[in-house]
Amino acid sequence: MNINQQRIALFEKDLHESFEIEHLIIDDESHLHAGHAGAASGGGHFKVAIVSPAFKGIHLVGRHRAIYAALHKHIPKEIHALTILAYAPGEYLA
């Protein structure tokens, strides 16, 4: 297991501790940013797609804030950049 796979496992754990999750995908997109200044610091670029009832009735900014709060201990050391797709049940079509 490489370092970013280990990081993803920790991110998943923290998200599951913070939210009831119906669907979760975390992709390592660090390879798309090779040569970027943030890549040199060791922090990765990740994309999170998450479906949780916790997001029902919550606006986009509130959803993002909740995700950042759940992952705060990983920013900026392990997470340099984070793309977030946060949905309430019924909003996400896989």
N, C-alpha and C positions, 0 to 999 in steps of 0.2 A: 504494500500500500504506500503510495507516494505522499508527500507532505500535504498536498491539496486535498487528497482523498481523506486524510486524517482530519484536516480542517473541516471538510464538509460533514463528516460524522459528528464533530463537535457542534457545528451550526445546527444540524438536524436535532440533536439532543436539546439544545437551548430553545429552539423553536417549539418542539414538542412540549417542553416544560412551560412555555408561555401561552400556547394556543391549543385548542382542540382542532386537530388538522384532519381534513378529509382527503387532501391531495397535497403532495409536496415534491418538488423537483428542485434540486440545486445543481447547477452546471458550473463547472470551472471554465471560464472563458479567458483565462490568463494568457493562453497561447495566442489569442487575437491581439494582445497588447504588448508583444515582445518588443523591447527597445523603448517602451514608454517609461518615463521617469519613475512612476510608481512601482513598476515591475522591478526596478533595481533595488528598491527598499525591502523587497521580500514579500510584500503584501500582494494578495491575488485579486483578480477580477472575477466576480461571481454573479450568477443570475439566479434569482429565487422566484419560483412560481408556487404560490401557496393558496389553498382554498380553506377557509375557516369560517364557521358561523360567527366568530368574533368580529368579522368585518361587515356584518349586516348592518346597514344604516350608517356606516362610517365612511366619510369622504376619503378620497384618494390620499390626501396629505396625512390624515389621521392614521390610515393603514400603514403608510410608509414610516411614520413616527413609531408606531407599535413594533414594526419589524426592526427598525434601528435600535429601539430600546431593548428588544430581546437579544440582539447581537452586539450590544454596545461594547462588551469586553473584548471583542475581536477586532474592533475598529480603532486605529488604523493599522495595527501590527499585522494581523492575518488577512484582513479585508481592506484592500486599498480602494476598490470600487465595487459598487453593488447595484445591479439592476433588479428592480422589484416589480413583480406582477402579482398583486394581491387581490383575491376575489372572495366574495361571499358565495355560499352554495347557490347554484342556479345561474351564476354569472359566467362560469368557466365551462367552455366546451373543449374537451380533450381531443 
